[in-house]
Amino acid sequence: MLASFFIHRSIQAFAADIVARYGTKDSKAFLFPTRKIAARCVCFVKSRASPEIAASLNIVHLVLDTTQPTSDALATLSPAISAVTCSQEAFPILKQYWQHSGDGVSSRRAEFCHALFKDGLLRLDEGPATPVPASPKPCTAREPENNAREEEVPVRGIFNSHRALLGVRGSMKSIEFGFAYVDTKDPREVRLEGGERFLALFCEFPSNPLIACPNLVRIRQLADKYDFAVWWRRRTSTCAPFADIVVSSLTKIFSGDCNVMGGSAIFNPNSRYYAALKTWARTEYEDTYWPEDVMFLERNSRDLVSRVDRINTNAEAICDVLRASPLVKSLFYPKFNPSRANYEACKLPTGGWGGLLSVVLHNREQAVAFYDAVDTAKGPSLGTNFTLTSPYVLLAHYGELDWAETFGVERDLIRISVGLEETEHIVNVFKAALKAAEANTGSQN
C-alpha cells in the first residue's frame, strides 16, 4: 500500500494517545513535525470547511521537557510533534492535506516521540508559532554545496517546489503535462501565444504509465520565450539541464528496500529563478527529515549504481520477451517508444533505459491470465529491488476508465517495475506468464 494512502499504525497509535490526553470525545488527529506545518494544515482545512467544522480544529504542540533528566544527545535532537486534532467531520479534509502535501511525520519519528510521550518526556508547548529545530544540523549541512533539498516524503518535494514557485513568482496557474506528449503545437502553446501566462509547466520524465518522454528541449525554448518555470519529476537517472527544478523520489530505486521514504528537489543554478528560489528556501523551508530515516536512506543507496545497471539489463530482457510475443498489442518503454529521441536528449552517456515498462495484451482474458500467472510481487508502487507488477489503470483511474482511454491509456494496461532478480529467472517468469495467457487466445473482448 502506498504510504500516501495509508496512515502507518505507529502514527495512528501515537495520534490516539494524544487525542486521549488532549482531545475531545470522538475526535481524531493528524501528526506533523512542526507547529508551522500544522498551522498550514489548519489554514487549508479552514479554506474548505464550514465554520462549524473548522471550529473543531486545534493544534497540540509537544516538545522535549528539558526539566526532566535527559541525555545531551536527546536535547540536541530536539524532538517535537504537532498534532492537529479535529472532529470526525473534519477528518477527510485533513486527510486531503496530509495525503497531497506529504507534510506528515514518518513512522520512525512517531515511534521515537511516542516512547518519550509515554515516559513523560514530552510536554505541551503553548508558546508562539515560531519554527523550531526539527532535525540535527548534519541533515542540512550539505545543502549549499549541491543546491539540493532532501525531503522526508517524495510528494513533499513536489509540494514544496510548488510553494517555492508561488512564493517567488506569485499566484498563477500552472500547466501539467498528463498522459499525452506531442511535438506539434497544442492548445497550451496557442494560449501562450494569445498572451496567457503561467507559473510553471509540471511534467514527468518518463510519464506514467505510458513511459513517454516530452520534448524538453522544445519546452525549455517555450519557457524562455514566455517566462514560465519548468518543473520536472524524473523517474530515471538521466540528467536535465532543461528544468528549473528537478524533483525525484528517493523512496523508489534510490532506496529500493521499501523501509524508508524520501524525496529530493534540485534547483538548477543556471535558472533565471535560481537566486529567488534559494532565498525562499532559506527563509521558508523547514528541514524535517528525521535522522533515523536519513541513516536508512544513506545505507540503502550505497549500491545504487550497480542496482540501476542490473535493473536496466533485466528491463531490456523482459522487453525482448514481450516484443517477440504475438499476444502483445502494445509495449511502452523509452527505448522503443516514438518519443525515444526525447529520452536520448537527456540520457547520460553511460545511462540505460530505466526499469519501468507497461504492456497491453490483445484482449482482456489474456491480460487477466497473464497478470494472474506472472510470478512477481503485485502492488501499486514502483522502484523496489524486486519486480512488481500492477494493473495500474484499474488501481489509479478506476472511476474514470473511459477518460483515461481518451489519452491512449487502456484499462487493461499492466505496468511492470523491474527488480534485481537473476536475468534468466525473471525472463522465464514472463515467458511462463505469456504461456498462461496463450491458453486464452481464443477468448474475445
C-alpha positions in Angstrom: 0.0 0.0 0.0 1.3 3.5 -0.9 2.3 5.4 2.2 0.3 8.4 1.0 -3.0 6.4 1.2 -2.4 4.5 4.5 -1.6 6.0 7.9 1.1 3.9 9.5 -0.2 2.0 12.6 2.6 3.5 14.7 1.4 7.0 13.7 -2.2 6.0 14.4 -1.3 4.7 17.9 0.5 7.9 18.8 -2.3 10.1 17.5 -4.8 8.1 19.5 -2.8 8.7 22.7 -2.6 12.4 22.1 -6.3 12.6 21.5 -7.0 10.6 24.7 -5.0 13.2 26.7 -5.7 16.5 24.9 -8.6 15.9 22.6 -12.4 15.6 23.0 -14.6 12.6 22.7 -14.7 11.1 19.2 -12.0 13.5 17.9 -9.1 12.4 15.7 -5.7 13.7 15.0 -3.0 14.0 12.3 0.6 14.3 13.3 3.1 16.8 11.8 6.7 17.6 12.6 6.4 21.3 13.3 3.9 23.8 14.6 4.3 25.8 11.4 3.3 22.9 9.2 0.4 22.1 11.5 -0.8 25.7 11.1 -0.6 25.4 7.4 -2.8 22.3 7.6 -5.3 24.2 9.7 -5.4 27.0 7.1 -6.1 24.5 4.4 -9.0 23.0 6.2 -10.5 26.3 7.1 -10.4 27.4 3.5 -12.5 24.3 2.6 -14.7 23.5 5.5 -17.7 25.2 7.1 -17.2 27.4 10.1 -18.8 24.7 12.3 -16.4 22.0 11.1 -13.4 24.4 11.2 -14.2 25.2 14.9 -13.2 21.7 15.9 -9.6 22.2 14.9 -6.9 22.5 17.5 -3.1 22.3 17.5 -1.3 20.3 20.2 2.4 21.0 20.1 4.6 18.7 22.1 8.3 19.4 22.8 11.1 17.9 24.9 10.6 18.6 28.6 14.1 19.9 29.4 13.3 19.9 33.1 13.5 16.2 33.0 16.8 14.4 33.2 17.7 13.6 29.6 20.9 13.0 27.7 22.7 15.7 25.8 22.1 13.8 22.6 18.3 13.9 23.2 18.4 17.6 23.8 20.4 18.1 20.6 17.8 16.1 18.7 15.1 18.4 19.9 12.2 16.0 19.2 8.8 17.6 18.7 5.4 16.7 17.4 2.5 18.9 16.4 -0.9 17.2 16.3 -3.9 18.8 14.6 -7.0 17.4 16.4 -10.3 17.6 14.7 -13.9 16.3 14.6 -14.9 13.2 12.6 -16.4 15.6 10.0 -13.2 17.5 9.5 -11.0 14.3 9.3 -11.5 13.7 5.5 -10.4 17.3 4.7 -7.3 17.0 6.9 -6.5 13.7 5.2 -6.5 15.5 1.8 -3.8 17.9 3.1 -1.8 15.0 4.7 -2.0 12.9 1.5 -1.2 15.5 -1.0 1.3 17.7 0.9 3.5 14.9 2.3 3.9 17.0 5.4 3.1 14.2 7.9 5.6 12.6 10.2 7.5 9.3 9.4 6.7 6.2 11.4 10.2 6.3 13.0 9.7 9.8 14.3 6.3 8.8 15.6 7.6 5.7 17.4 10.5 7.7 18.9 8.4 10.6 20.1 5.6 8.2 21.2 8.1 6.5 23.6 9.1 9.9 25.0 5.5 10.8 25.4 4.7 7.6 27.3 7.8 8.2 29.6 6.6 11.8 30.4 9.5 13.4 28.5 7.3 15.5 26.1 5.4 18.5 27.4 2.7 20.7 25.9 4.2 23.9 24.5 1.7 26.7 24.2 4.3 29.3 23.0 4.2 31.4 19.8 4.0 29.7 16.5 7.7 30.0 15.6 9.7 27.4 13.8 11.8 25.1 16.0 14.7 22.8 15.0 13.2 19.6 13.7 16.4 17.6 13.0 20.1 17.9 13.7 22.3 20.1 11.6 24.1 17.2 9.7 20.8 16.7 7.7 21.1 20.1 6.1 24.8 20.9 6.1 25.4 19.7 2.6 22.6 21.8 1.0 24.6 25.0 0.0 27.1 23.0 -2.0 24.8 20.9 -4.2 21.6 23.0 -4.5 19.5 20.0 -3.3 16.9 19.7 -0.7 16.1 16.3 0.7 12.5 15.6 1.9 11.0 13.1 4.3 8.3 12.1 1.8 8.5 12.1 -2.0 5.3 14.1 -2.5 6.7 16.8 -0.1 9.4 17.6 -2.6 6.6 18.3 -5.2 4.5 20.3 -2.7 7.4 22.5 -1.5 8.6 23.0 -5.0 5.2 24.4 -5.9 5.2 26.5 -2.7 8.6 27.9 -3.7 7.4 28.8 -7.2 4.3 30.5 -5.8 6.5 32.4 -3.3 8.9 33.5 -6.0 6.5 34.3 -8.8 3.2 34.9 -7.2 -0.2 33.3 -7.6 -0.5 32.0 -11.1 -2.0 29.0 -12.9 0.3 26.1 -13.8 0.3 23.6 -16.7 0.5 19.9 -16.0 1.5 17.6 -18.8 -0.5 14.4 -18.4 -0.7 11.2 -20.4 -0.2 12.5 -23.9 3.1 14.1 -25.1 3.1 15.5 -28.6 5.7 17.5 -30.6 3.1 19.5 -32.6 1.6 22.8 -31.4 -1.1 22.1 -28.7 -3.7 24.3 -27.1 -1.3 25.3 -24.3 1.1 26.9 -26.8 -1.8 28.7 -28.5 -2.8 30.1 -25.1 0.7 31.3 -24.6 0.8 33.0 -27.9 -2.5 34.6 -27.1 -0.9 36.3 -24.0 -1.9 34.0 -21.2 0.9 33.4 -18.7 1.6 30.5 -16.4 3.6 29.9 -13.2 5.2 26.6 -14.4 4.9 23.6 -16.5 4.9 20.4 -14.5 5.8 17.1 -16.2 7.1 13.6 -15.6 10.0 12.1 -17.4 9.2 9.5 -18.5 5.5 9.7 -18.0 3.4 7.2 -16.0 2.2 4.7 -17.2 2.9 5.2 -20.9 6.6 5.8 -20.2 6.6 8.6 -22.9 9.1 11.5 -22.8 8.1 15.1 -23.5 10.3 17.2 -25.8 12.2 19.0 -23.0 14.3 21.0 -25.5 11.2 22.5 -27.0 9.6 23.0 -23.6 12.8 24.9 -22.5 12.6 27.1 -25.6 8.9 28.0 -24.8 9.7 28.6 -21.2 12.4 31.1 -22.0 10.2 32.8 -24.6 7.1 33.0 -22.4 8.7 33.2 -18.9 7.4 30.1 -17.1 9.3 27.7 -14.9 9.9 24.1 -16.0 9.4 21.6 -13.2 10.5 18.0 -13.9 9.7 14.9 -11.9 12.3 12.3 -13.0 11.9 8.6 -12.9 15.3 7.8 -14.3 18.9 8.5 -13.7 19.1 10.9 -16.6 20.3 14.5 -16.3 18.2 17.5 -17.4 19.7 20.9 -17.9 16.3 22.0 -19.3 14.4 22.2 -16.0 14.4 24.9 -13.3 13.5 22.4 -10.6 14.1 18.6 -10.8 12.2 16.5 -8.2 13.0 12.9 -7.6 11.5 10.2 -5.3 14.2 8.7 -3.1 11.7 6.1 -1.8 11.9 4.2 -5.1 15.1 2.9 -6.7 17.4 5.2 -4.8 16.4 3.2 -1.7 14.9 0.1 -3.1 14.5 -1.6 0.2 10.9 -0.4 1.0 11.8 0.6 4.5 12.2 4.4 4.3 10.7 7.3 2.4 12.4 10.3 0.9 12.4 12.8 -1.9 14.7 15.5 -3.3 14.3 18.8 -5.1 17.2 20.3 -7.0 17.3 23.9 -8.1 19.1 24.5 -11.4 21.9 27.1 -10.7 21.5 28.3 -14.3 17.8 29.0 -13.9 16.6 32.6 -14.1 14.7 31.9 -10.9 17.6 30.3 -9.0 18.6 33.2 -6.7 14.9 33.9 -5.8 14.3 30.2 -5.1 17.4 29.9 -2.9 16.3 33.0 -0.9 12.8 31.5 -0.5 14.3 28.2 0.7 16.5 29.9 3.3 13.6 31.7 4.9 10.6 29.4 4.3 11.9 25.8 4.1 11.9 23.6 7.2 14.2 20.6 7.2 12.0 17.9 8.9 13.9 14.8 7.8 14.1 12.5 10.8 17.8 11.4 11.4 17.0 7.6 11.6 15.3 7.9 8.2 18.4 9.7 6.8 20.6 6.8 8.1 18.5 4.1 6.5 18.3 6.0 3.2 22.0 6.6 3.0 22.8 2.9 3.8 20.3 1.7 1.2 21.7 4.0 -1.5 25.3 2.9 -1.4 24.9 0.3 -4.2 22.6 2.4 -6.3 24.7 2.4 -9.4 25.1 -1.3 -9.6 21.4 -1.9 -8.9 20.4 0.5 -11.6 22.7 -1.3 -14.1 21.2 -4.6 -13.2 17.6 -3.3 -13.4 18.3 -1.8 -16.8 19.6 -5.1 -18.1 16.6 -7.0 -16.7 14.1 -4.5 -18.1 15.5 -4.8 -21.7 15.5 -8.6 -21.4 11.8 -8.6 -20.4 11.0 -6.2 -23.2 12.7 -8.6 -25.7 10.4 -11.4 -24.5 7.3 -9.2 -24.7 8.1 -7.8 -28.1 8.6 -11.2 -29.6 5.2 -12.4 -28.4 2.2 -12.2 -30.8 0.0 -11.8 -27.7 1.3 -8.3 -27.0 -0.6 -5.4 -28.6 1.5 -2.5 -27.2 4.7 -2.2 -25.3 5.7 1.1 -23.7 9.4 1.6 -22.9 11.7 4.5 -23.7 13.9 2.5 -25.9 11.0 1.5 -28.2 8.6 4.5 -27.8 8.1 7.1 -30.6 9.5 9.6 -28.1 12.9 7.8 -27.9 14.7 10.8 -29.3 13.4 13.0 -26.4 14.8 10.5 -23.9 18.1 10.3 -25.7 18.4 14.1 -25.5 18.6 13.7 -21.7 20.2 10.3 -21.3 23.6 10.1 -19.7 26.4 8.7 -21.9 26.5 5.5 -19.7 22.9 5.5 -18.8 20.3 2.9 -19.6 16.6 3.0 -20.4 15.1 2.6 -17.0 13.3 -0.1 -15.1 9.7 0.8 -15.7 7.6 -0.5 -18.6 4.0 -1.1 -19.5 2.3 -3.7 -21.7 -1.1 -4.2 -23.2 -2.3 -7.6 -24.5 -4.8 -8.1 -27.3 -7.8 -8.9 -25.1 -8.9 -8.8 -21.5 -8.9 -12.5 -20.9 -5.3 -12.7 -22.0 -4.4 -9.8 -19.7 -6.1 -11.4 -16.7 -4.4 -14.7 -17.3 -1.1 -13.1 -17.8 -1.4 -11.0 -14.6 -2.6 -13.9 -12.5 0.2 -16.1 -13.7 3.1 -13.7 -13.6 5.1 -14.9 -10.5 6.2 -11.5 -9.1 5.1 -9.3 -6.3 2.0 -7.3 -7.1 1.1 -3.8 -5.9 0.8 -0.1 -6.8 4.3 1.1 -6.1 7.5 1.0 -8.2 11.3 1.2 -7.9 11.6 -1.7 -5.5 14.6 -4.1 -5.5 12.1 -6.9 -6.6 10.0 -6.9 -9.7 6.5 -5.5 -9.0 3.5 -5.9 -11.4 0.4 -3.8 -11.3 -2.9 -3.4 -13.1 -2.1 0.3 -13.0 -5.1 1.9 -14.7 -7.6 -0.1 -12.7 -6.0 1.0 -9.5 -5.2 4.6 -10.3 -8.2 5.5 -12.6 -10.9 3.0 -11.7 -13.6 5.7 -11.6 -12.5 7.3 -14.8 -11.5 4.5 -17.2 -13.2 6.0 -20.2 -11.5 9.3 -19.6 -8.1 7.6 -19.4 -8.7 5.8 -22.6 -9.2 9.1 -24.4 -5.4 9.6 -23.8 -4.5 6.2 -25.1 -4.2 4.6 -21.6 -6.1 1.3 -21.9 -7.9 -0.1 -18.9 -6.1 -3.5 -19.2 -2.6 -2.0 -19.2 -0.2 -3.8 -16.9 2.7 -1.8 -15.5 6.0 -3.6 -14.6 8.6 -2.2 -12.2 11.7 -4.3 -12.8 13.8 -5.6 -10.0 17.2 -7.2 -9.2 16.3 -10.9 -9.9 18.7 -13.1 -11.9 18.1 -12.2 -15.6 17.4 -15.7 -16.7 15.0 -16.2 -13.8 12.9 -13.1 -14.5 12.8 -13.8 -18.2 11.4 -17.3 -17.5 8.8 -15.7 -15.2 7.5 -13.6 -18.0 7.7 -16.4 -20.6 5.6 -18.6 -18.3 3.0 -15.8 -17.8 2.7 -15.4 -21.6 2.3 -19.1 -21.9 -0.6 -18.9 -19.5 -2.1 -16.1 -21.5 -1.7 -18.1 -24.7 -4.3 -20.5 -23.4 -6.8 -17.7 -23.7 -6.1 -16.7 -27.3 -9.5 -17.9 -28.4 -11.3 -15.6 -25.9 -12.9 -12.4 -27.2 -13.2 -9.0 -25.6 
